[in-house]
Structures are given as C-alpha cells and as structure tokens.
Amino acid sequence: MTSAPASTVLVFLDPAHPDGRVADASVPQLMATDLGATRGDGVFESLLVLNGKLRKLPAHLARLAGSAKALDLALSAPDAWRAAISTAVDLYLETHPGIDEFVVKLLVSRGVEGAGAPTEWVQASPAPALGKKQRVEGVDVVLLDRGYDSDLADRAPWLLLGAKTLSYAVNMAALRHAHSIGADDVIFTSADGRVLEGPTSTVLLAHRDVNDDGTVTKRLVTPLLDAGILPGTSQGALFAAAKAAGWELGYGPLEPEDLFDADAVWLISSIRLIAPVKHIDGKVIGSDPAVAAELTAELNTLFLGIE
C-alpha cells in the first residue's frame, strides 16, 4: 500500500477515543482484509471546508446515514462523527495555517472480514486544483449511456442506485473514457433516454425569460430523483436558496434535448461547487454567453452563502 501524502489528516472513530483517534497518514492504516478495500463494501461523503467553515454538514451526515441504511451497514452515532470531524478539521487548520479550502471525507467500510464491526474514519486533505479551475473555466461534457432504464431503482433496490457507495469503478471508468476523447466530464443518460447525473455531480439547467411587462423569470431545473440518481446535497441547498431569491424550481424528467435548449447547464457538487457546462457532445450550450454568465454569477453568490 502506498503512503498517503503528508498533507492528509486521518481520524478514526474509536469508542476508546471520544473525539476520534488521530492516525499517521504517512503509514498504512487500513487492513488488507478490510471489505472496503477488497469489495468496495461501504459508503462515503465528501465535504468542503471553505474559509474555515465546513459546508452542509447536517445534509451530508443525513445522506451518509441513508446510504448506510441501504447497505444494511451500522454507523456510529452522529455525535461521534461530529466529534471526529471537528478533530480532523481543527488539526488540519492547525497544521496548514492560511489554508482557505480543503476536503473532508467521511468513510465507512464493512470492516475487516469476519470481524463484524465497521471501519469508520474522517480524512482531511487538499482540495483538487482541477476542481477550482473547472468552476471558473467550465467543462466540456459527453453524454454516456448508464446502461439501465429510469425505472430500475424501484424494481431492483439491491443495486443500490441512489446510494453513495465506495464502489466508484464505473464512475471513474466513465471519466477516463471522457478524457480519452477530449472531454472533461460526463452526463449519464438512462437506456430509455432520460438525463440522470454526472459521475460525481448533479445536473442543473436554467432558463431566463423576459416577460411582456419587462420582468425577468428565472427557472432552475434538475432531474427527478426517482430515476435512481444520488440525492445531491448541493442541489438541495442551492434550490432552497434560489427559491428564497425568487427563482422558479423544476424537476425533470429531462431528456438530452432539454440540455441543448437551456440558457445554461451546470454540474454541481460539494467539492467542485458549480461548474458551467460549455459544450455537450461538441455542441455549444446556451445561445447567449452573457445570459449564461449572469445566471452562473447569481447562482455562485447564492451557493457560496450556504453553510
């Protein structure tokens, strides 16, 4: 097992350590027989610390619990997670003075095979530079078939569609394929033609209309969750802020043509934040760059105000 970067902080949840057990990230910590490593049997969440503040912690803890429930996986109590997270964040800030942005991951595996207890830990590490770049410069996207129809989640709950599991091999393969053909990211579609999500993001689109009386109507839309996509904590928080700011909200079902007809499209996630989509399958998104820039700026202001 390769060593972790020195800039990584690890804190394991441990009943003997109420505030979490700090571990040396420069040496191996996970057992080779841990089912998270051997089978990808576990769940996780990724959070962003921005300007010293951990964003959307209640929503991430709730989604972690929901994913764990789908896997019939036991979790420590929320207070234990909060204590370990606080330890990791404080230690990272102490050892990286002046840092304004970093990532905190919450990870749970089913544990060492035969032990009957989960492995739970918090990891704090640098935010990827590419995410910062893409939220400013935007991304080029390709549409890829996810390989199932939009009704599969209801028919086959054991496939864990909509849970945030450690099994990200397909998601990463999709991104590698996109990179191999010159794109930055992916929007998955279902076998029956519905827009789903990105490998690590939620899809948003918007329309801006000028009414006869000169007023402006702005509508923000995302795919329906019933197609088996992961409920986005960032999408949920942004929708609440946009509604308070006077935006209309909408939920799919969406088809690819809806993306091409939109004034702007974004991929939103907790770490990269809001990344504007410039092209999909080589086609320019949005007929007016000024309108797209205006909408992006407004949503960024709303989203960055969320804690």
ZIDAFEN-V940743 format. One line per field, one symbol per residue. ss: DSSP state (h for helix, s for strand, l for the rest). phi: phi as a letter, one per 20 degrees, with the letter a starting at -180 (. if undefined). burial: # if it has 16 or more other ideal C-beta (glycine too) atoms within 10 Angstrom, else .. A space follows every 50 residues. Layout:
ss->???
phi->???
burial->???
This chain:
ss->llllllllssssssllsssssssllllllllllshhhhhllsssssssss llssllhhhhhhhhhhhhhhlllllllhhhhhhhhhhhhhhhhhhlllll sssssssssllsllllllssssssssllhhhhhhhhhlssssssslllll lhhhhlhhhlllllslllhhhhhhhhhhhhllllsssssllllssllsll sssssssssslllllsssssssllhhhlllllhhhhhhhhhhhhlllsss slllshhhhhhllsssssslllssssssssllssllllhhhhhhhhhhhh hhhhlll
phi->.fffffeeddcefbgecgendfcffecgceffefffeecmercbbccdec lndeelggffffffffffffeldfcffgffffffffffffffffecfnfd bbddddccdfnfgnemcfdcbdcdbffffffffffeencdcdecffnbef efgffcfffmfndeefedffgffffffgffdndebcdfcefenefdbegc bdeccbccceegenfdddcdccffffeneffeffffffffffffenfedb chfddgffffeffbccddbfefmddfeecclnefdnecgfffffffffff ffffeed
burial->...#...#######....#####.#....##..####...########## ...####.###.###.##.##.#.#....##########.###....... .###########.....########.#...#..##..#####.#.#.#.# .##......#######.......##..#....########...####### ########.........########.#########.###.##....#... .#.###.##..###################....##.....#.###.### .##....
